[in-house]
Amino acid sequence: MAEDRALPQNTEAERSLLGMVMERNDLLFEVVHIVAKSDFYEPANGEIYTLMRDMIETSREAKPITLLHDLSQNADIGGITTSEYLNRMLNEAPAGLGDPVYVARTLARTVRDLAMRRRFIAITTSHLDEAYSAPATISAADIEARYSAEISGLFTTVKEAGMVPIGDLEDGVVNEVQASLRGDTRRGLSSGLRAFDELNGALLPGRLISIAGASGSGKTALAWQIARYVGQEQTVLFNSIEMDGSELATREMSAETGISSERIDRADLSNDEFYALDGTVKKHRSLKLYVDSSKTPTVGTIRGRAMRLKRLKGLSLLVIDHLRYIKHPDRRLDIFEAMHDNLQLLNAVADDLGIPILLICQLKASYGADLKVGASIREPNVGDIFNGAVVEQESDNLNILHREEYMLARRKPTEQAALLEWDNRMHSVRGKAKLLLNKRRSGPGFGERTVGFHASSQRFSDEIPSAFALA
């Protein structure tokens, strides 16, 4: 009989998981969506997990000495004190078994699976007893119906599984539209750039909007400009994986004051220029724009930090710069498989947090490499994006930023005949950039817009410089 058997559990796996999180607090964000307090067989382990989660998510360090402040130090856990138990966990944290993120997730899934088995056994045993002893007024069909209902509820509800009646979905859209019409809220976010909004529509919750471009084309500048615009009223998290946060800050101050980044870096400033910089800092204090420049994060750590900011300040937009720098915990995957998995995970993050994600992607290094000096520059397409087929497949919207001026400037010919043609072409594209829409799930699937690009300030505008305006 089931009651004669020990319930499935693995307290060693529980301690190992807690020890890993205690040793490396950032691992919490890799497992917090997998395992919960109630999944731990040993009640003390569940209490310790909850305390560590609350501390780490509020930016406090969770170590044995800090955990003891909120735990009963004289408690007896398996014959040892709380302090001894915490240090035992830390000492038993598995090491040398491969990628810590992969190991932590595996342990978390083990703890979760065993907890689900125990719940399954409890439900099954309860209804088995009922089948043995229920009075004749309760039919077998009644017992089976209650059993089926509980088992279904054990794993997920219909809505939690993503299956929502169409009427409920339409109600949600109508309510959002009505609130927008009343002026209570705006449905989705504006980028602040009319051309971008015309191509992409509003930046809606749950959407993954990708912007691809050649290295140096200005894709980070475009994403930053959008983040800065939204950050005037809504909270934005800008994950600057490639560029250090101080570099973004310097670029922003340069754009605002007209002082070159190089001179700011060298501190080659007059008194008036210094005060201009200081004034810019004060003006930007009101921006709700946060920068995370952690290097080689996983989607899990990005999600965890975004969740923390959402709880503390609210969150309306997440920007990630860029896809290729996101690490995958499973090192056995090649770069293409890892990118595919990361894109699917980012889609889930957008849904979970209920926000749009703006994702920067890179063109292949080979784009433009075969072009001859002085030749016309073809516009890039999906095939020029690194792992472009997958990026297109997983993105709700896919934009490519193209600046022919930038590409031509790198191919200035030396021959006089070619130089004249090159100069004419440069004159026609100077100060311009093209936004090429290659995919949009909820609207026209393609299109393009020409916008102005101001190299000195790294800003895009809907106004093309008059001297170079299109005929």
C-alpha positions as CSV (number, residue, x, y, z in Angstrom):
1,M,0.0,0.0,0.0
2,A,1.1,3.6,-0.7
3,E,1.0,4.4,3.1
4,D,3.7,1.8,3.7
5,R,6.1,3.6,1.4
6,A,8.2,6.7,2.1
7,L,7.1,9.8,0.2
8,P,9.4,10.8,-2.7
9,Q,11.8,13.5,-1.5
10,N,15.4,14.5,-1.7
11,T,16.5,16.8,1.1
12,E,20.1,16.5,-0.1
13,A,19.0,18.2,-3.4
14,E,17.1,20.8,-1.5
15,R,20.2,21.6,0.6
16,S,22.5,21.6,-2.4
17,L,20.2,24.1,-4.2
18,L,20.0,26.4,-1.2
19,G,23.7,26.2,-0.7
20,M,24.3,27.2,-4.4
21,V,22.0,30.2,-4.1
22,M,23.7,31.1,-0.8
23,E,27.1,31.0,-2.4
24,R,26.0,32.8,-5.6
25,N,23.0,35.0,-4.9
26,D,22.4,35.7,-8.6
27,L,21.4,32.0,-9.1
28,L,18.1,32.8,-7.4
29,F,16.9,34.5,-10.6
30,E,17.6,31.2,-12.5
31,V,15.3,29.1,-10.3
32,V,12.7,31.5,-8.7
33,H,10.3,30.7,-11.5
34,I,10.8,27.0,-11.1
35,V,10.5,26.2,-7.4
36,A,8.4,27.7,-4.5
37,K,8.5,27.5,-0.7
38,S,5.8,24.8,-0.7
39,D,7.9,22.5,-2.9
40,F,10.5,21.8,-0.2
41,Y,9.9,18.6,1.8
42,E,11.9,19.9,4.8
43,P,9.9,22.8,6.2
44,A,13.1,24.6,7.4
45,N,14.4,24.5,3.8
46,G,11.2,26.2,2.6
47,E,11.6,28.9,5.2
48,I,15.2,29.5,4.4
49,Y,14.5,29.6,0.6
50,T,11.7,32.2,1.2
51,L,14.0,34.4,3.3
52,M,16.8,34.2,0.8
53,R,14.4,35.1,-2.0
54,D,13.1,38.1,-0.2
55,M,16.5,39.4,0.7
56,I,18.1,38.9,-2.7
57,E,15.1,40.5,-4.5
58,T,15.5,43.6,-2.3
59,S,19.3,43.8,-3.1
60,R,20.5,42.4,0.2
61,E,23.1,39.7,0.5
62,A,21.9,36.3,1.6
63,K,24.7,34.6,3.5
64,P,24.7,32.5,6.7
65,I,25.5,35.5,8.9
66,T,22.8,37.7,7.3
67,L,20.2,35.0,7.2
68,L,20.6,34.3,11.0
69,H,19.2,37.8,11.7
70,D,15.7,36.7,10.7
71,L,15.9,33.0,11.7
72,S,15.6,31.3,15.1
73,Q,19.2,30.7,15.9
74,N,18.4,28.1,18.6
75,A,16.2,26.0,16.4
76,D,17.0,22.3,16.2
77,I,17.2,21.1,12.6
78,G,18.1,17.5,12.4
79,G,20.0,17.6,15.6
80,I,22.1,20.7,14.8
81,T,21.6,24.5,15.3
82,T,20.4,26.9,12.6
83,S,23.9,28.4,12.2
84,E,25.4,25.0,11.8
85,Y,22.7,24.0,9.3
86,L,23.3,27.1,7.1
87,N,27.0,26.5,7.1
88,R,26.5,22.9,6.2
89,M,24.4,24.0,3.2
90,L,27.1,26.3,2.1
91,N,29.8,23.7,2.4
92,E,27.7,21.1,0.5
93,A,27.0,23.4,-2.4
94,P,28.0,21.3,-5.5
95,A,31.1,22.5,-7.2
96,G,32.9,21.3,-10.4
97,L,29.8,19.7,-11.9
98,G,29.6,22.0,-14.9
99,D,27.8,25.3,-15.5
100,P,26.4,26.5,-12.1
101,V,23.2,27.8,-13.8
102,Y,22.5,24.5,-15.4
103,V,23.2,22.6,-12.1
104,A,21.0,25.0,-10.1
105,R,18.1,24.7,-12.6
106,T,18.4,20.9,-12.6
107,L,18.3,20.8,-8.8
108,A,15.3,23.2,-8.8
109,R,13.4,21.0,-11.3
110,T,14.2,17.9,-9.1
111,V,12.8,19.6,-6.0
112,R,9.7,20.7,-7.9
113,D,9.1,17.3,-9.6
114,L,9.3,15.5,-6.3
115,A,6.8,18.0,-4.7
116,M,4.4,17.4,-7.6
117,R,4.7,13.6,-7.0
118,R,3.8,14.0,-3.3
119,R,0.8,16.1,-4.2
120,F,-0.3,13.6,-6.7
121,I,0.1,10.8,-4.2
122,A,-2.0,12.8,-1.6
123,I,-4.8,13.4,-4.0
124,T,-4.8,9.8,-5.3
125,T,-4.7,8.3,-1.8
126,S,-7.5,10.5,-0.6
127,H,-9.8,9.4,-3.4
128,L,-8.6,5.8,-3.1
129,D,-9.8,5.9,0.5
130,E,-13.0,7.4,-0.6
131,A,-13.5,4.6,-3.2
132,Y,-13.1,2.1,-0.3
133,S,-15.4,3.7,2.2
134,A,-17.8,6.1,0.6
135,P,-21.5,5.5,1.3
136,A,-23.8,4.1,-1.4
137,T,-25.2,7.6,-1.9
138,I,-21.9,8.6,-3.5
139,S,-21.4,7.0,-6.9
140,A,-18.2,5.9,-8.5
141,A,-18.8,8.5,-11.1
142,D,-18.9,11.2,-8.4
143,I,-15.6,10.1,-7.0
144,E,-14.0,10.0,-10.4
145,A,-15.3,13.5,-11.2
146,R,-13.8,15.0,-8.1
147,Y,-10.6,13.1,-8.6
148,S,-10.3,14.4,-12.2
149,A,-11.0,18.0,-11.1
150,E,-8.3,17.9,-8.4
151,I,-5.7,16.3,-10.7
152,S,-6.4,18.9,-13.4
153,G,-6.0,21.7,-10.8
154,L,-2.8,20.1,-9.5
155,F,-0.8,21.0,-12.6
156,T,-2.4,24.2,-13.8
157,T,-5.7,25.9,-14.4
158,V,-6.9,26.5,-18.0
159,K,-6.0,30.2,-18.0
160,E,-2.6,29.5,-16.4
161,A,-1.9,27.1,-19.3
162,G,-2.5,30.0,-21.7
163,M,-6.0,28.9,-22.9
164,V,-8.3,31.9,-22.5
165,P,-11.8,32.3,-23.9
166,I,-11.8,34.6,-27.0
167,G,-14.5,36.7,-25.3
168,D,-12.2,37.4,-22.3
169,L,-9.4,38.4,-24.7
170,E,-11.7,40.8,-26.6
171,D,-13.0,42.3,-23.4
172,G,-9.4,43.1,-22.4
173,V,-8.7,44.8,-25.7
174,V,-12.0,46.8,-25.6
175,N,-11.3,47.9,-22.0
176,E,-7.8,49.1,-23.0
177,V,-9.1,51.0,-26.0
178,Q,-11.9,52.5,-23.9
179,A,-9.4,53.7,-21.2
180,S,-7.2,55.1,-24.0
181,L,-10.1,57.0,-25.5
182,R,-11.0,58.4,-22.1
183,G,-7.4,59.6,-21.7
184,D,-6.9,57.4,-18.6
185,T,-4.1,55.5,-20.3
186,R,-2.4,55.1,-23.6
187,R,-2.7,51.7,-25.3
188,G,1.0,50.7,-25.8
189,L,4.0,53.0,-25.8
190,S,5.2,55.5,-28.4
191,S,8.8,55.4,-29.5
192,G,8.9,59.2,-29.8
193,L,9.8,58.8,-33.5
194,R,6.8,59.1,-35.8
195,A,8.4,57.0,-38.6
196,F,9.1,54.2,-36.2
197,D,5.6,54.3,-34.8
198,E,4.1,54.3,-38.3
199,L,6.0,51.1,-39.2
200,N,5.6,49.3,-35.9
201,G,2.5,50.6,-34.3
202,A,2.4,51.1,-30.5
203,L,4.9,49.1,-28.4
204,L,2.4,46.7,-26.9
205,P,2.8,44.5,-23.8
206,G,4.1,41.0,-24.5
207,R,5.7,42.0,-27.9
208,L,9.3,41.3,-28.9
209,I,10.4,44.1,-31.2
210,S,13.8,43.5,-32.8
211,I,16.1,46.1,-34.4
212,A,19.0,44.8,-36.5
213,G,21.8,46.8,-38.0
214,A,25.4,46.7,-39.0
215,S,28.0,47.4,-36.4
216,G,28.3,51.2,-36.0
217,S,25.0,51.9,-37.9
218,G,23.4,53.5,-34.9
219,K,21.1,50.8,-33.6
220,T,22.1,51.3,-30.0
221,A,21.6,55.1,-30.4
222,L,18.1,54.4,-31.8
223,A,17.2,52.0,-28.9
224,W,18.6,54.5,-26.4
225,Q,16.6,57.3,-27.9
226,I,13.4,55.3,-27.6
227,A,14.2,54.3,-24.0
228,R,15.0,57.9,-23.1
229,Y,11.7,59.1,-24.6
230,V,9.6,56.5,-22.8
231,G,11.6,57.1,-19.6
232,Q,10.3,60.6,-19.3
233,E,7.1,59.2,-17.9
234,Q,7.4,55.4,-17.6
235,T,10.0,53.2,-16.0
236,V,12.5,51.7,-18.5
237,L,15.3,49.2,-17.9
238,F,18.1,49.4,-20.5
239,N,20.3,46.2,-20.5
240,S,23.6,47.5,-22.0
241,I,25.5,44.3,-22.3
242,E,27.9,45.5,-25.0
243,M,28.5,49.0,-23.8
244,D,29.4,50.1,-20.3
245,G,26.8,52.2,-18.5
246,S,29.3,55.1,-18.1
247,E,29.8,55.1,-21.9
248,L,26.0,55.5,-22.4
249,A,26.0,58.3,-19.8
250,T,28.9,60.1,-21.6
251,R,27.2,59.7,-25.0
252,E,24.0,61.2,-23.5
253,M,25.7,64.2,-22.0
254,S,27.6,64.8,-25.2
255,A,24.4,64.7,-27.2
256,E,22.7,67.2,-24.8
257,T,25.6,69.7,-24.5
258,G,27.4,69.3,-27.9
259,I,30.7,68.6,-26.2
260,S,32.4,65.7,-27.8
261,S,32.7,62.4,-25.9
262,E,36.4,62.4,-26.4
263,R,36.8,65.8,-24.6
264,I,34.5,64.6,-21.8
265,D,36.7,61.5,-21.3
266,R,39.8,63.7,-21.3
267,A,38.2,66.2,-18.9
268,D,39.3,68.8,-21.5
269,L,36.5,71.3,-20.6
270,S,36.1,75.0,-19.8
271,N,34.3,76.1,-16.7
272,D,31.2,76.9,-18.7
273,E,31.3,73.5,-20.3
274,F,31.7,71.7,-17.0
275,Y,28.6,73.6,-15.6
276,A,26.7,72.6,-18.7
277,L,27.5,69.0,-18.0
278,D,26.4,69.4,-14.4
279,G,23.2,71.0,-15.5
280,T,22.5,68.1,-17.8
281,V,22.9,65.6,-14.9
282,K,20.4,67.6,-12.8
283,K,17.9,67.6,-15.6
284,H,18.2,63.9,-16.1
285,R,17.5,63.1,-12.4
286,S,13.8,63.0,-13.3
287,L,14.2,60.3,-16.0
288,K,12.8,56.9,-15.0
289,L,15.5,55.2,-17.0
290,Y,17.7,52.6,-15.4
291,V,20.8,51.0,-16.9
292,D,22.1,47.5,-16.2
293,S,25.5,46.9,-17.7
294,S,26.1,43.4,-16.3
295,K,28.2,41.4,-18.7
296,T,27.2,38.0,-20.3
297,P,23.9,37.7,-18.4
298,T,21.5,34.9,-19.1
299,V,17.8,35.4,-19.9
300,G,17.1,34.3,-16.3
301,T,19.2,37.0,-14.8
302,I,17.7,39.6,-17.1
303,R,14.2,38.5,-16.1
304,G,15.1,38.5,-12.4
305,R,16.4,42.0,-12.5
306,A,13.5,43.2,-14.5
307,M,11.1,41.6,-12.1
308,R,12.8,43.3,-9.2
309,L,12.6,46.7,-10.8
310,K,9.0,46.1,-11.7
311,R,8.2,45.4,-8.0
312,L,10.1,48.4,-6.8
313,K,9.4,51.0,-9.4
314,G,7.1,49.5,-12.0
315,L,8.3,48.7,-15.4
316,S,7.0,49.6,-18.9
317,L,9.8,48.8,-21.3
318,L,12.8,46.5,-21.3
319,V,15.6,47.2,-23.9
320,I,18.4,44.6,-24.4
321,D,21.6,45.5,-26.3
322,H,22.2,43.0,-27.8
323,L,21.2,39.4,-28.5
324,R,24.5,37.8,-29.2
325,Y,25.9,38.8,-25.8
326,I,23.2,36.9,-23.9
327,K,24.7,33.8,-22.4
328,H,23.0,30.5,-22.4
329,P,23.4,28.2,-19.4
330,D,23.7,25.0,-21.5
331,R,27.2,25.2,-23.0
332,R,26.6,22.1,-25.0
333,L,24.4,24.1,-27.4
334,D,26.1,25.8,-30.4
335,I,25.6,29.6,-30.8
336,F,22.6,29.2,-33.2
337,E,20.7,26.8,-30.9
338,A,21.5,29.0,-27.9
339,M,20.2,32.1,-29.7
340,H,17.0,30.3,-30.7
341,D,16.3,29.2,-27.1
342,N,17.1,32.6,-25.7
343,L,14.7,34.3,-28.2
344,Q,11.9,31.9,-27.1
345,L,12.7,32.7,-23.5
346,L,12.6,36.4,-24.1
347,N,9.2,36.0,-25.7
348,A,8.1,34.3,-22.4
349,V,9.6,37.2,-20.4
350,A,7.7,39.8,-22.4
351,D,4.5,37.8,-21.6
352,D,5.3,37.2,-18.0
353,L,6.1,40.8,-17.2
354,G,3.4,42.2,-19.5
355,I,5.8,44.7,-21.2
356,P,7.3,45.1,-24.7
357,I,10.9,44.1,-25.1
358,L,13.1,46.0,-27.6
359,L,15.9,43.7,-28.7
360,I,19.0,44.8,-30.6
361,C,20.5,42.3,-33.1
362,Q,23.7,42.3,-35.2
363,L,24.2,41.9,-38.9
364,K,26.7,39.4,-40.1
365,A,30.3,40.7,-40.3
366,S,30.2,39.6,-44.0
367,Y,27.5,42.2,-44.9
368,G,29.2,44.8,-47.1
369,A,32.6,43.1,-47.0
370,D,32.2,42.1,-50.7
371,L,31.3,45.5,-51.9
372,K,33.8,47.3,-54.0
373,V,35.1,50.8,-53.2
374,G,32.8,53.4,-54.7
375,A,30.0,50.9,-55.5
376,S,26.4,51.5,-54.5
377,I,25.4,49.9,-51.2
378,R,22.5,47.4,-51.3
379,E,20.0,47.5,-48.4
380,P,20.4,44.7,-45.9
381,N,17.7,42.0,-45.5
382,V,16.9,39.2,-43.1
383,G,19.6,37.0,-44.6
384,D,22.2,39.5,-43.5
385,I,21.2,39.2,-39.9
386,F,23.2,36.8,-37.8
387,N,20.9,33.8,-37.4
388,G,18.3,35.9,-39.2
389,A,15.7,33.2,-40.0
390,V,15.4,32.5,-36.2
391,V,15.3,36.2,-35.3
392,E,12.5,36.7,-37.8
393,Q,10.6,33.7,-36.7
394,E,10.6,34.6,-33.0
395,S,10.2,38.4,-33.3
396,D,6.8,40.0,-33.3
397,N,8.3,42.9,-35.2
398,L,11.6,43.0,-37.1
399,N,13.2,46.2,-38.2
400,I,16.5,46.7,-39.9
401,L,18.3,50.1,-39.6
402,H,20.4,51.1,-42.7
403,R,22.7,54.0,-43.0
404,E,24.2,54.1,-46.4
405,E,26.2,57.2,-45.5
406,Y,28.1,55.1,-42.8
407,M,28.7,52.3,-45.2
408,L,29.9,54.6,-48.0
409,A,32.2,56.5,-45.7
410,R,34.2,53.4,-45.2
411,R,34.7,52.9,-48.9
412,K,36.0,56.2,-50.2
413,P,37.7,55.6,-53.5
414,T,41.1,57.1,-54.4
415,E,40.6,57.3,-58.2
416,Q,39.4,60.7,-59.4
417,A,36.6,59.3,-61.7
418,A,35.1,57.1,-59.0
419,L,35.6,59.8,-56.3
420,L,33.2,62.2,-58.1
421,E,30.4,59.6,-58.2
422,W,31.1,58.7,-54.6
423,D,30.9,62.3,-53.5
424,N,27.5,62.8,-55.3
425,R,26.2,59.7,-53.6
426,M,27.4,60.8,-50.2
427,H,25.7,64.1,-50.7
428,S,22.4,62.4,-51.5
429,V,22.4,60.2,-48.4
430,R,24.2,62.4,-45.8
431,G,22.2,62.9,-42.7
432,K,19.7,60.2,-43.6
433,A,18.9,56.7,-42.3
434,K,16.4,54.1,-43.4
435,L,14.1,52.1,-41.2
436,L,13.2,48.8,-43.0
437,L,10.3,46.9,-41.6
438,N,10.6,43.2,-42.5
439,K,7.9,41.7,-40.2
440,R,5.0,42.9,-38.2
441,R,2.5,40.3,-36.9
442,S,-0.3,42.7,-36.2
443,G,-0.2,44.9,-39.3
444,P,1.4,45.4,-42.7
445,G,4.3,43.0,-42.8
446,F,6.7,45.3,-44.5
447,G,7.5,49.0,-45.2
448,E,10.2,51.6,-45.0
449,R,10.7,55.2,-43.8
450,T,13.5,57.6,-44.2
451,V,14.6,59.6,-41.1
452,G,17.2,62.1,-40.3
453,F,20.3,61.1,-38.4
454,H,22.5,63.7,-36.6
455,A,25.9,62.1,-36.1
456,S,27.1,64.7,-33.6
457,S,24.3,64.1,-31.2
458,Q,23.6,60.4,-32.2
459,R,19.9,61.3,-32.5
460,F,17.3,60.3,-35.1
461,S,14.5,62.6,-36.1
462,D,11.5,62.7,-38.4
463,E,12.8,65.8,-40.0
464,I,15.4,65.1,-42.7
465,P,18.1,67.9,-42.7
466,S,16.8,70.5,-45.2
467,A,20.1,70.7,-47.2
468,F,19.7,67.0,-48.0
469,A,15.9,66.7,-48.1
470,L,14.4,64.3,-50.6
471,A,13.1,65.9,-53.7
